[in-house]
Amino acid sequence: MSDQQEILQELRAVIADQQELLRLCLYVMTEGPVQYKWQLLSNELDVDKIRAAAGVAMGAGQSMNTLVKLSEEKGLMIRDMYGVARTVVEGFINAAFFVTQPVDVAQRALRHVEYASWKHHNRIIGSGEMMLAVNSDEDPKKTLRDRFPEFAGKGQGSWTTLDAPNRIDRIGKKVRAAGGAFLGAYGMVYAVSSEIIHGSVYGMSYFFTSHTKDRTSPDSFRHGVQEQLINILSAASHAASGFLAAYANTEKFGPIVLDEHELFKRTYKAATGDEWVGGDEPN
């Protein structure tokens, strides 16, 4: 078995264990309490934080399963995994953001669901001559002013004005371990996934040439694609680690904090070949 295949097997195994911790956390969030090892885990989060975080984290977990399944296939569909990986990374970042920030952040996101649904049927599509209007509301300006005043101002149409790096920074200020894991996930796939998702020439070139060391043989291409696959699974695992660390540390779930940290060290070793030297005590 090649070193690449051994690394991929280890990453899949870590992700499977992370998924079990994620299921446990989601159950505690929505159903709990649960006795886990030496501690009774009981959720203390505000109900609106739970409503916002649980669904987003569950979606990210489902997409992580998709990545694992696709990673076992042979073929060029690996390129399409970048979009799914981006979903996993952003989903877990957002879920951790809701957990660690004041409740009004989650409340605005929940309120945005109603606004975005209305906006989808009342908007301008296109530009210049290639433009059309979609309207289900006789007076959308009045509705916007009366029903959704918090989203009516210039630049206020989103659930947050913070981009992903700033959300990671806010998370990291509350739970440093989570911020570090998210930074790793973001660095591995975020920028290149944007290029691939948006169909840029660079994105296409990256997929066919990355990790080939400028060699043009079929074996070099296969090697390069496998390295990309390792990056994708490693990024997904880092993102899951970020959410688990954020939730477990916020709720002071000792056994989950420790279990997550051990899984993170395995991910780090698989991705880099080195032992984790960032300290044994998560925060």
Rosetta blueprint (number, residue, H / E / L):
1 M L
2 S L
3 D H
4 Q H
5 Q H
6 E H
7 I H
8 L H
9 Q H
10 E H
11 L H
12 R H
13 A H
14 V H
15 I H
16 A H
17 D H
18 Q H
19 Q H
20 E H
21 L H
22 L H
23 R H
24 L H
25 C H
26 L H
27 Y H
28 V H
29 M H
30 T H
31 E L
32 G L
33 P L
34 V E
35 Q E
36 Y E
37 K L
38 W L
39 Q E
40 L E
41 L E
42 S L
43 N L
44 E L
45 L L
46 D L
47 V H
48 D H
49 K H
50 I H
51 R H
52 A H
53 A H
54 A H
55 G H
56 V H
57 A H
58 M H
59 G H
60 A H
61 G H
62 Q H
63 S H
64 M H
65 N H
66 T H
67 L H
68 V H
69 K H
70 L H
71 S H
72 E L
73 E L
74 K L
75 G L
76 L H
77 M H
78 I H
79 R H
80 D H
81 M H
82 Y H
83 G H
84 V H
85 A H
86 R H
87 T H
88 V H
89 V H
90 E H
91 G H
92 F H
93 I H
94 N H
95 A H
96 A H
97 F H
98 F H
99 V H
100 T H
101 Q L
102 P L
103 V H
104 D H
105 V H
106 A H
107 Q H
108 R H
109 A H
110 L H
111 R H
112 H H
113 V H
114 E H
115 Y H
116 A H
117 S H
118 W H
119 K H
120 H H
121 H L
122 N E
123 R E
124 I E
125 I E
126 G E
127 S E
128 G L
129 E L
130 M E
131 M E
132 L E
133 A E
134 V E
135 N E
136 S L
137 D L
138 E L
139 D L
140 P H
141 K H
142 K H
143 T H
144 L H
145 R H
146 D H
147 R H
148 F L
149 P H
150 E H
151 F H
152 A L
153 G L
154 K L
155 G L
156 Q L
157 G L
158 S L
159 W L
160 T L
161 T L
162 L L
163 D L
164 A H
165 P H
166 N H
167 R H
168 I H
169 D H
170 R H
171 I H
172 G H
173 K H
174 K H
175 V L
176 R H
177 A H
178 A H
179 G H
180 G H
181 A H
182 F H
183 L H
184 G H
185 A H
186 Y H
187 G H
188 M H
189 V H
190 Y H
191 A H
192 V H
193 S H
194 S H
195 E H
196 I H
197 I H
198 H L
199 G L
200 S L
201 V H
202 Y H
203 G H
204 M H
205 S H
206 Y H
207 F H
208 F H
209 T H
210 S L
211 H L
212 T L
213 K L
214 D L
215 R L
216 T L
217 S L
218 P H
219 D H
220 S H
221 F H
222 R H
223 H H
224 G H
225 V H
226 Q H
227 E H
228 Q H
229 L H
230 I H
231 N H
232 I H
233 L H
234 S H
235 A H
236 A H
237 S H
238 H H
239 A H
240 A H
241 S H
242 G H
243 F H
244 L H
245 A H
246 A H
247 Y H
248 A H
249 N H
250 T H
251 E H
252 K L
253 F L
254 G H
255 P H
256 I H
257 V H
258 L H
259 D H
260 E H
261 H H
262 E H
263 L H
264 F H
265 K H
266 R H
267 T H
268 Y H
269 K H
270 A H
271 A H
272 T H
273 G L
274 D L
275 E L
276 W L
277 V L
278 G L
279 G L
280 D L
281 E L
282 P L
283 N L
